[in-house]
Each structure stands twice: as structure tokens, then as C-alpha cells.
Amino acid sequence: MTGLAPFVVGIAGWKNSGKTNLVVRLVKELTRRGYRVSTVKHSHHDVELDAAETDSARHRNAGAADVVVVSPRRWGLVHELRDEPEPTLEEIIERLPQTEIVLVEGFKHEPICKIEVRRREQNPGPVLAGSDPLVIAVAADHTTEPTDVPVFDLNDTEGLAALILSKSGIPSK
């Protein structure tokens, strides 16, 4: 570990643009290269993190603010907001110790560098590159209009991982 704050990059786009699939591929590629990667995904919907009848859900429903589940294969933290405001992206990232790269999905308007994801079949929405100076690249499954940032094929996971690493300043492994 470097002891420095992690490099944070957003995978941004409109609904059905392929963000989640790209995040999954990037996590696999970056961890294969030896980097410790965490992800943050935002949803506009109420998300159930543990099934209704699990012990952790019962603890949470009883009023516990934080529930940590530990097993031989993983652990997870569920924090019930109750009457607290939704945390900022910065507050969430502060809870991710010992990570080198954080891939963020679903915070397209946050002030972090981003890779814009575009697919032909996505829901309509304005192009981010050009209007958001923090977009560092576009990943698309079709030809796009010229832009000031590099355009990658949506399936060029290795190229996108290399871009992230070059922007991060993290030493090569």
C-alpha cells in the first residue's frame, strides 16, 4: 500500500449504457495486474443489502446503526441511515481503507475524473464529454462524434485499465 488516498475514477453514463459490465471487467483486469480495487455504486432506488430473514437484517431492523457480517470468505458493513442524510461520495471513499483504485458507478455529476460509457441501446441523455471537463475518455460500442478526449471501444478493457493507471500516478506493479 502506498498510504496515499486512492485514485478515484467514475464510470459514468445513462441507464443501459453498460456501466456495470465495464466496472466488472475493469475490476478483474486491475486486480489481475495486482492492484487493490474497491467500487462504489449509487442507486436511485431503495436497495436491500441483506435478505429479509437473515440475522444481519434482523439486527438492522432492530435498530443497529451498523451491522458487520464476517465469514471465512468475506465481510461486509451495512450502515442504516435512519434519519441521517445520504453520505457524500467523499465520505464513502473515506471508509475504503487500503485500496489503491476506486471505481465509482452512478455519480455522474460528482467532481471526479470519469470515463463516459455510451451504447446505441442506452436511454437517451446528453453527452457528458465536452460539457464535463472531468471526462478523461469515452468508451463506446459505436462511432462517436469527435471529442477532445480519447475514444475507446467499449470492450477495450485493457486499454481503459492502462488509461486509468496512467492517470492515477500509481507505480506499476
N, C-alpha and C positions, 0 to 999 in steps of 0.2 A: 504494500500500500504506500501511496505517496504522502498521505497525511494532508493532502490538499482537498478542497471541495471538489465534488465530482463534476465532470463535464456534462452539461445538460443539453439535450437536443430534442426538439419536438418533431413528431411525425404528424403533420397537420394536413387536413383535407376535409372534404364534405362527406356526408354519410354515403356508405358503399363505395368509397374510393380505394379501399384496400389497405387502410392504415394498420389494422390489427395483423393481417397476414405479413405485412412488411416488418412490423415490430418483432413478430415471432422469428422471422428469418434473420433479422439483424441481431437479435439476442443470441441465436445459435451461432452465427458467424463470429461475433465479437467474443463470445465465451470460448469458442473453438480456438481463437487466437490468444487466449489466456487472460482476457480482461474480465474484471468483475462488473457485471451489468445488473442494474435494477430498472424496473419500469414503474411508471405511474400512469394510470388510465383514469380519465374522468368520464362520468356518465351523467346525462341529464335525467336519468331515470333512477328510481329507488332500487338499489342493488342489495340483494340478500347475500351476505358473505358466508353464512353458515346455515345449514338446513334447520328447519323449524324445531325439530326434536332433539338436536344434539345437545350435549352438556354445555358447550360453549354458548349456544343460543339461549339456553335456559339461564345461564349466568348473566348474559347480556340483558335478557328480558326481565331479570330480577333487579336490574338497576346498575350493574357493574359498568363503570365508565370504560375500562379497558379489559379485554379478555385476551389472554395469550394462550395459544394452543401449541403444545410441544409434543412431537413424536420423534421416533428414531430417524425419520426421513425429512421432516420439515417442521418449522414453527411459523406461526402467523399471529399477527396482532390485529384485533378488531377493536376499534375505538367507537363507542356510541356517542354521537354528538349531543343527544338530548336537546337542550336549549342553546347549545353553543353554535356559533356561526361555522359554516363550512370553512375548513382551513385553506389557506392560500397554497399555491404550488410551492412557494419558498418554505413554508412551514412543513410541508410533506417531505420535501427533499432533505431538510434538516434531520428527519427521522431515518434516513437511509445511511447509516454509518458503513464505513469500509467498502464503499462502492466507487468505481472509477468513472463509470458512464451511466447516466440516467436517460433512458428513452421515455419521452413523455407523449402520450396519446390523448387527444381530446381537449387540449388547452390552446387552441389555435390563435388566441388573441393575447397570450402571455408574452412578456418581453424576453423571449429566449430564442436562440437560433433554431431554425426549422428546416425540415425537408418537406416540401409540399408534395402530396400524393394526388395524382389525377388518374381517373379511369373513365373510359367512354360511358360506362353504365352508371356512374355515380349520380347522386342527387345534384341538381343544379345549385350553384353557388358561385360567388365571384372568385376570380383567380387571385391567389394570395401574393404570388411573386410579382413584383412591380409596385404593389401597394404596401407591402410589408418589407421593410429593409432588412429584417432579420431572416428572411428566407435565403438559405445558402445553396439550395438546389431544388430541382423539380424531378420527381420520379413519376413517369407516365407510361401508359400502355398504348399511346398513340402519339402522332406527331403534334407538337405544340407550337404556338406562336413563338417567335424569337424572344428571348429574355436575357437579362444581364447575368443570370446565374446558370451554372451548368445544368443540362437536362440529361437524366439517366433513364435507361429502360427500367420500368418498374420492377423487373426481375433481376436487375444487376445488383444483387445483394453484396457481392464482394467489392464492387466499385463504390457503393454507398457506404459500406463499412470503412473503406480506405479514406473516403472523404471525411467521415466523422472523426477518424483518428487523426487525420492531418489538421483538422480544425481544433481538435482538443488540446494539442500540445503534450499529450501523454506520451512518455517514452515508448518506443517499440519494444515488443517482447520477443 
